[in-house]
Amino acid sequence: MSSRRVKKITRELDYTATYSSGTGLLTVTTATHYLTSTNKVRLYFADAPQELNNVTATVTSSTTFTIPLTAIEATRVQAVGKVVIDFYGPSQTGVQEAFTIPRGQGSGNLVIQSYVTGTGGATYTLELSLDAVHWITAVATVTHSGTSGDTAFITVDPAWAYARINPSAIGAATQLTILLSV
């Protein structure tokens, strides 16, 4: 039996940022991010190999959050880049961005696992496609209870090329995380 690696499905949003040395805060502006204060994010910079990993965001609006930085960290930050968020947040419903399904090596189905953190629960359907244009909807429906750590999985034939989730509900105090065997 061969072991597989696991990939966490992430959302990437373009950002612009400004740093205030007076407050020590980096103010980050994105498209709607669905974050709540104390969520962790990663920042990748457009023109540099550095990144800020696992930093705590303090939400100021649906498109803006701040991150406290040390003076040394502030010298590494760029005004544009990508914010990487590795979960789906409260009230984030509707069709989400597609992700590719890796081609299987060997036999067996691909596993898509999901779990919730928080107490609000979540429900989503899985959609599949060969061309990322024509989607087979509601291939599977997953409902997570309001218990933090509730986990479920779906098996998918590795012949499919693309998948996406379509959450119909994510609770106000919930994060939905999607993992994929690769």
N, C-alpha and C positions, 0 to 999 in steps of 0.2 A: 504494500500500500504506500502510495506517495502522500507526502503532506502538502497542503496548499497554504498559500499565504492569504492574508486577509487585507482587504482594502476598505477603508471607511469612506463612504460617499460624502463628499463635501460640496458646499456652495461657495463659489468665488465671486466676489463683487469688486468692481473697480472702486478705488477710493481716491479722494484728495484729502490732504491734511495740512494743518498749520500747528506749529509748536509755540507755546507761550513760555518763555523762560521765567516770567514772573510767577506763574502758577505751577510750572513743571508739568503741564498737561498738553498732550497731543490731542487735538480735536480732529476727528475723522468723520468725513461726510461720504455717504454711499447711497445707493438706491435703498429702498425699504429693506431693512436687515432682519427684522423680527427678533432682535435680541432683547434680553432683559438684563438689568444691572447684575453684575457678578458673573455673567457668562464669559467664557474664555474664547479668545480668537487668536489667529495668527496673521501677521502682516508680512507680505512679500513685497519687496521693492522693485520698481520697474527697471532700474539700471544698475543694480548691485546684487551680489550673491547673498548678502545678509538678509536676515529676517528677524522678526520678534515673535517668539513662540509662546503660546499659552499665557497671553497677557489678559488681565481682567478689564472688561469694558464697563464703563459706567454710562448708561444710556441717558441721553438728554432729549432725544426725539426719535421718531421712527426712521430717520435717515442720518442721525448724528450720534456719536458716542465719544467719550474721552478715555484716554489711557494715561496714567501717571508714568513719567519717564525720569530716569536719572540724567544728569548732565552728559554723561558718557553715551547713554543710549540715544539721547537726542541728536548727537552728532552723526549717528548712523541712519536716522530716519529720513526717508525721502517724501516729497510732497505728493507723489502719485505712486500707485501700486495696486496690489490686490489684497483684500481681506478674505481670509479663508475661515469658514464657519463649518464645523463638522457635525451639525445637527440641524433638524428642522424645528422651528420655534413656534411658540404659541400663536394661534390664529392663522398660521401659514397654510392656507388651503388652496386647492386647485392644482392643475397639472404643473409639475416641477420640471427642471431641466433634465434632459435625458443623459444617461451614462452608458458607456459601452460595456458589453458583456464579453469577457475574455474568452477566446476559443479554448475549449477543453483540451487537455493533454492527457490522453488515457480515456477511461470510461467513467460514466457517472454523471450525475446532474450537478449543476452549479447551485450553490446555496446562497440565498439572500436572507440574512438574519436582521431583525430589528428589535429594538428595546426602547423603553421609555425611562426617563429620569424625571422625577417629580410626581405629582399626585393627580393630574388631570386626565390622563389617558389619551389615546389617539386611535384614529381609524384611517386606513388608506387602502387604495386598490393599487395593484401592480399592473402596468401596461407594458406590452412587448411589441417590437417591430424589427423587421429586417432592414429597413431603409431610413429609419428615423423620420418618416413622413406619414406613413400609413400605419396607424396604431391598432393593435388588438386590445380593447379596453376591458377592464375588470377581469383579468386573467385569474386573479386571486384577490380576496379581501382579507385584510388583517385588522383585528380589533385588539388593542391593548387596554387592559383594565387600568384603573386609576392608581395602581400600586407601582411605586418606583421599582425598577428592575424587571418589570413584566417583559418577557421575551417571547418572540415567535419566529418561525422561519418558513420560507417558501423554497421549493426546489424548482429549477428551471432547466429545461433542455439547453445545453450549451450551443445548439445550432442558432439560437436567436442572437442578433447582433446588438440590439439596444433595449434598454429598459428605462422606465421612469415610474415615479410614484405619483399618486394623485390623492393627497390627504383630503378627507372630508371634514376632519376635526382633529385639532391638537389642543389640548387643554391649556388654560391660562397659566398654569404652573408646571408645564411639561416640555421636555425636549425629546424629540424622536430621532434616534440614531439608526442609520442603515449601514450594515456591513455586507461585504460581498466576498465570496471565496474566489481567489484568482490563481 
